[in-house]
């Protein structure tokens, strides 16, 4: 199908999005249309397509979990008209109610999309509208040739021309062999659609008001109908269960990954790399196997991410490296390094050239340029200046059982291993801490903070308190040998 700019731009377009279904085959408390694909709800993909079309009006028909679905729709496209489906079932009834939500006298083209058909792009829909307007049809619909048409309405043709749409449950054995299916995407003449919907009933196997019967009504009234096959059946693939959701996710991800590869991103193992639609990657970014780039993550030129790394809504600076890390809502500066096995929780900011090393957890902390938190540490609710070094095994004790408070560490601070910073506490510029220090008071600039406790050796304790153990036997043997 052609995907050039529409010649119908002067005609008014209304888009109807069918989002009322329960989606029982998903077996989920979450409405089907709110399940995500590449970080976006299914209905969000369809809303984006409708918005890109530049439609005069967008109407969404909702019913199951009405408030939750409507909230997502209005958050993404506030101008969307929300219409509630009533007790009468069927897509025909849904569209009939949607027409009632349009301004009186609307006379343009009505495009009908399904909220569970997320891969359909605006270019394909524009081509459908072009074909519809040029031919002067009453209705033009998209179809697809598929290897397994089970469950779909069949496109019946006579000498190559459209004749009818027959639903699976109403089809004859001969009709069931047809591989061309109705994709459920339509462009209607508004007046013809309104008239046809008023005439159709529920005399069918499912006792529903079928939108497909409106097509038959338009034809009976002398309107022209055309079914236009898409070259790529994935564009009109519907999502009805989690198997189909996973298949569509894999297909969409493969296309996203390929697009970034063509844009200059190295993806070492596309099959194990996942990239959400909202992510933005610069040229010369390198993604190693097992990496997930989720949400609105931005990665700048030359950064290397992975392997086995998950980034959610993060910003990664130029030439940074992030290895075997889980990070959320974090900012990693240029030339910084993170991991392996680091855990960055929300509001972590690592400055240029800084380091968050092995088995380090951070949360709500700002770590300055050139500062290193090398390994086995927890920095929560902390502000750390530039070019400081936090020794292995150090923590900020930021929670007193009631409140969380901050630790402030200055520039060029040298913290020794196993230092505990008991918040709220401030460490001045250039200060040091001794190994194992428990810092409860502010440390002036340039001072050394130490916790001095004399070491006591309680002789014979093991043999007295743990008699008969392997340790006691070893100790006794050592005593015997030393006394010889």
C-alpha positions in Angstrom: 0.0 0.0 0.0 1.2 3.5 -0.7 2.5 5.4 2.2 2.9 8.9 0.6 1.3 12.0 2.0 -2.5 11.9 1.8 -4.3 13.7 -1.0 -7.3 13.8 1.3 -5.7 16.3 3.6 -8.6 18.8 2.9 -11.2 16.2 4.0 -12.1 16.0 7.7 -11.0 12.8 9.4 -12.4 11.3 12.6 -10.7 8.4 14.2 -12.6 5.9 16.3 -10.6 3.7 18.6 -12.3 0.6 19.9 -11.1 0.0 23.5 -14.1 -1.5 25.2 -13.2 -5.2 25.2 -12.5 -7.2 28.4 -9.8 -9.3 26.8 -10.6 -12.4 28.9 -8.0 -14.5 27.0 -5.3 -12.4 28.6 -6.4 -13.8 32.0 -5.3 -10.7 33.7 -6.7 -8.1 36.2 -5.2 -5.5 34.0 -7.3 -4.4 31.0 -5.9 -5.9 27.8 -5.4 -2.6 26.1 -3.2 -1.5 29.1 -0.7 -4.3 28.7 2.5 -2.9 27.4 4.5 -3.3 24.2 8.0 -1.7 24.1 7.1 0.3 27.1 3.8 1.7 25.8 0.3 0.4 26.5 -1.3 -1.2 23.5 -3.9 1.6 23.3 -1.0 4.1 23.5 0.4 2.8 20.2 -2.9 3.3 18.5 -3.4 6.8 20.0 0.0 7.7 18.7 -1.0 6.6 15.2 -4.3 8.5 15.4 -2.5 11.6 16.5 0.1 11.4 13.7 -2.8 11.3 11.2 -3.8 14.8 12.2 -7.4 13.8 12.7 -10.0 16.5 13.4 -11.5 14.3 16.1 -10.4 11.2 18.0 -13.0 9.2 19.8 -12.2 6.2 22.1 -15.0 3.8 23.1 -14.4 2.2 26.5 -16.2 -0.1 28.9 -14.2 -2.8 30.8 -12.2 -1.0 33.6 -13.5 2.2 32.1 -11.8 4.6 34.5 -8.4 3.1 34.2 -8.5 2.9 30.4 -9.9 6.4 30.1 -7.2 7.8 32.4 -4.4 6.4 30.2 -6.0 7.7 27.1 -6.6 11.2 28.3 -3.1 11.4 29.8 -1.6 10.7 26.4 -4.1 12.6 24.3 -6.2 15.0 26.4 -8.4 16.1 23.5 -9.7 12.5 23.0 -13.4 12.2 23.2 -14.3 9.3 25.6 -17.5 7.4 24.8 -18.9 4.6 27.0 -20.3 1.5 25.3 -23.7 0.4 26.6 -25.1 -3.1 27.2 -25.6 -3.9 23.5 -22.5 -5.8 22.4 -20.5 -5.6 19.3 -18.2 -3.4 17.3 -21.0 -2.0 15.3 -22.7 -0.7 18.4 -19.4 0.8 19.6 -18.9 2.7 16.4 -22.5 3.8 16.5 -22.0 5.3 19.9 -18.7 6.9 18.8 -20.5 8.7 15.9 -22.8 10.2 18.5 -19.8 11.7 20.2 -18.7 13.6 17.0 -19.9 17.1 16.3 -23.3 17.3 14.7 -23.1 17.3 10.9 -19.7 15.6 10.6 -19.4 14.5 7.0 -15.8 13.4 6.4 -14.0 10.1 6.7 -14.4 7.9 9.7 -11.4 5.7 10.4 -11.9 2.8 12.8 -8.9 1.4 14.6 -8.7 -1.3 17.3 -6.8 -0.7 20.5 -5.4 -4.2 20.4 -3.8 -3.8 17.0 -0.7 -1.8 18.1 1.8 -2.2 15.2 -0.2 -0.4 12.6 1.6 2.7 11.5 0.2 6.1 10.4 1.7 5.7 6.9 -0.4 2.6 6.2 -3.5 4.3 7.5 -2.9 7.3 5.3 -2.6 5.0 2.3 -6.0 3.5 3.3 -7.6 6.9 3.5 -6.1 7.9 0.1 -7.4 4.8 -1.6 -10.8 5.4 0.0 -11.1 9.0 -1.0 -9.7 8.5 -4.6 -12.1 5.7 -5.3 -15.1 7.4 -3.7 -15.9 4.2 -1.7 -18.5 3.9 0.9 -16.0 1.9 2.9 -12.4 0.7 2.4 -10.8 -1.8 4.7 -7.5 -3.4 5.3 -7.0 -7.1 4.8 -4.1 -9.5 5.2 -3.1 -12.9 3.9 -2.1 -15.1 6.8 -1.0 -18.7 7.1 -3.5 -19.4 9.8 -6.8 -17.5 9.5 -8.6 -19.3 12.3 -10.7 -17.0 14.4 -10.8 -14.1 11.8 -13.5 -12.8 9.5 -12.8 -13.9 6.0 -12.7 -11.6 2.9 -14.8 -13.2 0.2 -14.1 -12.1 -3.3 -15.7 -12.8 -6.7 -13.5 -12.6 -9.7 -11.0 -10.7 -7.5 -13.5 -8.0 -6.4 -14.7 -7.7 -2.8 -18.0 -9.5 -2.2 -18.4 -9.9 1.6 -16.9 -10.3 5.1 -17.9 -13.5 6.8 -17.1 -14.1 10.5 -15.5 -17.3 11.5 -18.6 -18.7 13.3 -20.9 -17.8 10.4 -18.6 -19.2 7.6 -19.2 -22.2 5.5 -16.5 -24.9 5.2 -15.5 -23.6 1.9 -15.2 -20.0 3.2 -13.1 -21.2 6.1 -10.4 -22.2 3.6 -9.9 -18.5 2.6 -6.6 -17.1 3.9 -7.4 -13.4 3.4 -8.7 -12.0 6.6 -10.4 -8.8 7.7 -7.9 -6.7 9.7 -10.6 -4.7 11.5 -9.3 -1.4 10.2 -11.7 0.7 8.1 -12.2 4.0 6.4 -15.9 4.9 6.1 -17.9 7.6 4.5 -19.6 9.1 7.6 -23.0 9.5 6.0 -23.0 5.9 4.6 -21.8 4.5 7.9 -24.5 6.3 9.9 -27.2 5.0 7.6 -25.9 1.4 7.6 -25.5 1.2 11.3 -29.1 2.2 11.9 -30.2 -0.8 9.8 -28.1 -3.7 11.2 -29.2 -6.0 14.1 -27.8 -8.9 16.1 -29.1 -11.9 14.1 -25.8 -13.8 14.1 -24.0 -16.6 16.0 -22.7 -14.2 18.7 -25.8 -12.0 18.9 -23.7 -8.9 18.4 -24.1 -5.9 16.3 -21.2 -6.5 13.9 -19.4 -3.6 12.2 -18.9 -5.9 9.3 -22.6 -6.0 8.7 -22.4 -2.2 8.2 -20.1 -2.9 5.2 -22.7 -5.3 3.8 -25.4 -2.6 4.3 -23.4 0.0 2.5 -22.9 -2.3 -0.4 -26.7 -3.2 -0.5 -27.4 0.6 -0.6 -25.1 0.9 -3.7 -22.0 2.0 -2.0 -18.6 0.8 -3.3 -16.5 -1.4 -1.1 -12.8 -2.3 -1.4 -10.5 -4.5 0.6 -6.8 -3.5 0.4 -4.3 -6.1 1.5 -1.3 -5.0 3.5 2.1 -6.3 2.4 3.2 -7.0 6.0 0.6 -8.9 8.1 2.4 -7.9 11.3 1.0 -4.4 10.8 -2.5 -5.6 11.5 -1.7 -8.4 14.0 -4.1 -8.3 16.9 -3.3 -9.0 20.6 -5.8 -11.4 22.3 -3.6 -13.4 24.7 -0.1 -13.4 26.2 1.3 -15.6 23.5 0.3 -13.1 20.9 1.6 -10.3 23.1 5.0 -11.9 23.4 5.2 -12.6 19.7 4.3 -9.0 18.8 6.8 -7.7 21.4 9.6 -9.8 19.8 8.7 -8.6 16.3 8.5 -4.9 17.3 11.7 -5.1 19.3 13.5 -6.7 16.4 12.4 -3.7 14.2 13.4 -1.2 16.9 16.8 -2.8 17.3 17.4 -2.9 13.5 16.4 0.7 13.2 19.0 1.7 15.8 21.6 -0.5 14.2 21.0 1.4 10.9 21.3 4.6 12.8 24.8 3.8 14.0 24.4 1.8 17.2 26.3 -1.4 17.7 24.1 -4.2 19.1 26.2 -7.2 19.6 23.4 -9.7 20.2 20.0 -8.4 18.9 18.0 -11.4 20.1 18.9 -10.7 23.8 18.7 -6.9 23.6 15.5 -5.0 24.3 14.9 -1.3 23.5 11.7 0.6 24.3 10.2 3.0 21.8 10.9 6.1 23.9 14.6 5.4 24.3 17.1 7.6 22.4 20.5 6.4 21.4 23.4 8.3 19.8 25.8 7.1 17.2 28.6 4.8 18.3 26.7 3.6 21.4 27.5 -0.1 22.0 25.0 -2.4 23.6 26.3 -5.8 24.9 24.3 -9.0 25.2 21.4 -9.2 27.7 20.8 -5.4 27.9 17.4 -3.8 28.3 17.0 -0.1 27.5 13.6 0.8 29.0 11.4 3.8 29.2 12.7 7.3 28.2 16.4 6.3 28.6 18.9 8.5 26.7 22.4 7.2 25.9 25.0 9.6 24.5 27.7 8.9 21.9 30.4 6.3 22.7 28.8 4.9 25.8 29.1 1.1 26.3 26.2 -0.6 28.1 26.1 -4.2 29.2 26.3 -7.0 29.3 23.3 -8.0 31.5 22.2 -4.4 32.2 18.8 -2.9 32.7 18.3 0.9 32.5 14.9 2.5 33.2 14.5 6.2 32.4 18.2 6.9 32.8 20.6 9.4 31.2 24.0 8.0 30.2 26.8 10.5 29.2 29.3 10.2 26.5 31.9 7.4 26.7 30.4 6.2 30.0 30.5 2.4 30.7 27.7 0.6 32.5 28.2 -3.1 33.2 25.9 -5.7 34.8 23.9 -3.0 36.4 20.3 -2.3 37.3 19.5 1.4 37.3 16.3 3.5 37.5 15.8 7.2 37.1 19.5 7.8 37.3 22.0 10.1 35.6 25.5 8.8 34.8 28.0 11.5 33.6 30.4 11.5 30.7 33.4 9.1 31.1 31.9 7.7 34.3 31.9 3.9 35.0 29.3 1.9 36.8 29.4 -1.8 37.8 29.7 -4.6 37.5 26.8 -5.7 39.8 25.8 -2.2 40.8 22.2 -1.2 41.8 21.3 2.5 41.2 17.9 3.4 42.6 15.9 6.5 41.8 17.6 9.9 41.8 21.2 8.7 41.7 23.4 11.2 39.9 27.1 10.3 39.1 29.3 13.1 37.9 31.7 13.2 35.0 34.5 10.7 35.4 33.0 9.2 38.6 32.8 5.6 39.5 30.2 3.4 41.2 31.8 0.0 41.4 31.1 -3.6 42.2 28.3 -4.5 44.6 27.4 -0.8 45.3 23.9 0.4 45.9 22.9 4.0 45.7 19.7 5.9 46.2 18.7 9.6 46.1 22.4 10.5 46.1 24.5 13.0 44.1 28.1 11.8 43.6 30.4 14.5 42.3 32.8 14.6 39.4 35.7 12.2 39.7 34.4 10.7 42.9 34.7 7.0 43.4 32.5 4.6 45.4 34.5 1.5 44.3 32.9 -1.5 46.0 30.7 -3.1 48.6 29.1 0.1 49.8 25.7 1.7 50.2 25.2 5.4 49.6 21.6 6.5 50.3 20.4 10.1 50.7 23.9 11.4 50.3 25.6 14.4 48.7 29.2 13.7 47.9 31.6 16.3 46.4 34.3 16.1 43.8 37.3 13.7 43.7 36.4 12.0 46.9 37.0 8.3 47.6 34.6 6.1 49.6 36.3 3.1 51.0 35.1 -0.5 50.6 32.2 -1.6 52.8 31.1 1.9 53.7 27.5 2.9 54.3 25.4 6.0 55.0 23.1 5.1 57.9 20.3 7.3 56.7 17.3 5.9 58.5 16.8 6.2 62.3 13.6 4.1 62.3 11.4 7.2 61.8 13.0 9.6 59.4 15.5 9.5 56.6 18.2 12.2 56.7 21.1 13.2 54.5 24.9 12.7 54.7 27.0 15.4 53.1 30.6 14.6 52.2 32.8 17.3 50.7 35.5 17.4 48.0 38.7 15.4 48.1 37.5 13.3 51.1 39.2 10.0 51.7 37.0 7.6 53.5 38.6 4.4 54.7 37.0 0.9 54.6 33.9 0.1 56.6 33.1 3.6 57.6 29.6 4.2 58.8 28.3 7.7 58.2 25.4 8.2 60.7 23.1 10.8 59.2 22.6 13.7 59.5 26.3 14.3 59.4 28.7 16.5 57.3 32.3 15.6 56.3 34.4 18.6 55.5 36.6 19.0 52.4 39.8 17.1 52.5 38.9 15.1 55.6 39.8 11.5 56.2 38.1 8.7 58.1 39.9 5.8 59.8 39.1 2.1 59.0 35.9 1.0 60.7 35.0 4.5 61.9 31.5 5.2 63.0 31.0 8.9 62.2 28.3 10.4 64.4 29.5 14.0 64.5 30.4 16.5 61.8 34.1 16.2 60.7 35.9 19.5 60.1 37.7 20.1 56.8 41.1 18.4 56.9 40.4 16.4 60.0 40.8 12.6 60.6 37.8 10.9 62.1 38.5 7.7 64.0 36.6 5.4 66.4 39.1 4.1 69.0 38.1 1.0 71.0 40.9 -1.0 72.6 41.1 -4.6 71.4 40.6 -7.3 74.1 41.7 -10.9 73.6 39.7 -13.2 76.0 42.0 -16.2 76.3 40.4 -19.6 76.4 37.0 -18.4 75.4 36.4 -20.9 72.6 37.3 -23.9 74.8 35.1 -22.6 77.6 32.1 -21.5 75.6 32.2 -23.9 72.6 33.6 -27.2 74.1 33.8 -30.1 71.7 33.6 -28.0 68.5 36.1 -28.2 65.7 37.3 -24.8 66.7 37.9 -25.8 70.3 39.8 -28.9 69.2 42.0 -26.9 66.9 42.6 -24.3 69.6 43.6 -27.0 72.1 45.9 -28.6 69.6 47.5 -25.2 68.9 48.0 -24.7 72.7 49.6 -28.1 73.0 52.1 -27.5 70.2 53.0 -24.1 71.5 53.8 -25.4 75.0 56.2 -28.1 73.7 
